[in-house]
Amino acid sequence: MMMSCAWPTWCAISQGVDRLLKRAFDIVGAGIALLLLSPVIAGTAIAVLVRLGRPIFFRQRRPGLQGRPFGMIKFRTMTNARGPDGELLPDSERLPRFGTFLRSTSLDELPELWNVLVGDMSLVGPRPLLIAYLDRYTPEQARRHAVRPGVTGWAQINGRNAIDWDEKFALDVWYVDNHTLRLDLRILLATLMQVIGRRNINSAEAATMPEFLGKGTTDKR
């Protein structure tokens, strides 16, 4: 946890220990989850292949710790349907019922456990967004990259896609300043309950969150 400290050396040691403990927790947690959920992951992969075809996985470069890019992997949930002009159709038209099911159950996120295992992500942290957003953050919002991005996070259990960008980033930065293993366990438990209840998966009026346009231009369509 980040805080002001009268003994900088002790704070640096304490923060280093916290980072090591969090990384160990991620490795053990992701490893066990991958092992236990391997039948679910395999079954989901087959279902994606049958219902949506290839590719099975959606891969995209996302900013990680300190904004360094990494390749995030998820199960594909959208079709590649295009309009007469050759452009991809809006998300709402490319997201079939099967894709909505994958998102509402968070099954599409399971491959990210591999990202956790190899060190690109953490089990808990701010969600990795788009590379294009990096230049749009305020200095305060950019602090969300001071920790590894997470499969789930503080913003995800406090509204997820049902809250706007300003609220989401404020929650992300709060997590950066207050994260502990105890808080991570609380977030993971709350995430499990949220997935079971399928709450706050999408924004109120869109299949996915609208684009973040920068300070003072949060799109609430």
Beta strands, then each sheet from edge to edge (+ up, - down):
strand 1: 57-63
strand 2: 69-75
strand 3: 122-124
strand 4: 150-152
sheet 1: 1+ 2-
sheet 2: 3+ 4+
end
